[in-house]
């Protein structure tokens, strides 16, 4: 379901960027993915910094 939300946001932003000729709209999909990642990390019951260290230490 989240995948379809990202696809929809990306499509809307692409259409807006092409119609209004403002490339700033192309940043919105990346920002939405970053916000989603932060929310998902915050839902883990461990402290935030420890969770981030664990995620980036996975091989």
C-alpha positions in Angstrom: 0.0 0.0 0.0 2.8 2.4 0.8 4.4 1.6 -2.5 1.3 2.8 -4.3 1.3 6.0 -2.2 4.9 6.7 -3.3 4.1 6.0 -6.9 1.1 8.3 -6.7 3.1 11.1 -5.1 5.8 10.7 -7.6 3.4 10.8 -10.6 1.6 13.9 -9.2 5.0 15.7 -8.6 6.2 14.8 -12.1 3.1 16.2 -13.7 3.3 19.4 -11.6 7.0 19.8 -12.4 6.4 19.4 -16.1 3.3 21.7 -16.2 4.6 24.5 -14.0 8.2 24.1 -15.1 9.5 24.1 -11.6 12.0 21.4 -10.8 11.5 21.8 -7.0 8.5 19.5 -7.3 10.9 16.6 -8.1 12.4 16.8 -4.6 9.0 16.0 -2.9 9.1 12.2 -3.6 12.6 11.9 -2.1 11.5 13.9 1.0 8.5 11.7 1.4 10.7 8.6 1.4 13.0 10.1 3.9 10.1 11.0 6.2 8.7 7.5 5.9 12.1 6.0 6.8 12.3 8.2 9.9 8.8 7.3 11.0 9.5 3.6 10.6 12.7 3.9 12.6 10.9 5.9 15.3 8.4 3.0 15.7 11.1 0.6 16.8 11.0 0.4 20.7 14.8 0.9 21.0 16.4 4.4 21.4 16.6 6.2 18.0 20.4 6.4 17.8 20.9 2.7 18.7 18.3 1.8 16.0 20.1 3.8 13.3 23.5 2.3 14.3 21.9 -1.2 14.1 20.4 -0.5 10.7 23.7 0.8 9.2 25.8 -2.0 10.8 23.8 -4.7 9.0 25.8 -6.5 6.2 
